[in-house]
Amino acid sequence: MQALEERIAHLERSVDDLSEIVARQQDEIDLLTRRVHMLLEREAEREQAQGGGIFVADEKPPHW
């Protein structure tokens, strides 16, 4: 019985550790998503200010 309790305690600790890791990763993904969005907006504004009129996200690759 004690061996089972020890295994359960170990598994609970592992689940808690993994949960913390997933939460940190989600925070980092959210931050990176916001940064990419901001950079895309900046680039679109820069393109528009230069009179290009074509947003980078809408531009076709050179091989098309």
C-alpha positions, -999 to 999 in steps of 0.1 A, spaced: 0 0 0 28 24 8 44 18 -26 12 28 -43 9 59 -22 45 69 -31 38 63 -68 6 84 -66 25 112 -48 52 111 -75 27 112 -103 8 141 -86 41 160 -84 48 153 -121 14 165 -131 18 197 -111 53 203 -126 40 197 -161 10 220 -155 33 248 -145 54 243 -176 24 243 -199 12 275 -182 46 292 -187 47 281 -223 12 295 -230 23 328 -215 53 328 -238 32 319 -268 8 347 -260 37 372 -257 53 361 -289 20 362 -308 15 398 -296 50 407 -307 45 392 -342 12 410 -346 29 443 -336 58 437 -360 33 429 -389 14 461 -381 47 482 -381 58 467 -414 24 474 -429 26 510 -417 61 513 -431 51 499 -465 21 522 -466 42 552 -457 66 544 -485 36 544 -509 39 507 -517 2 501 -509 9 463 -507 11 449 -472 39 424 -467 14 397 -455 -5 401 -488 25 402 -510 31 371 -532 65 354 -530 89 361 -559 86 326 -574 49 332 -582 
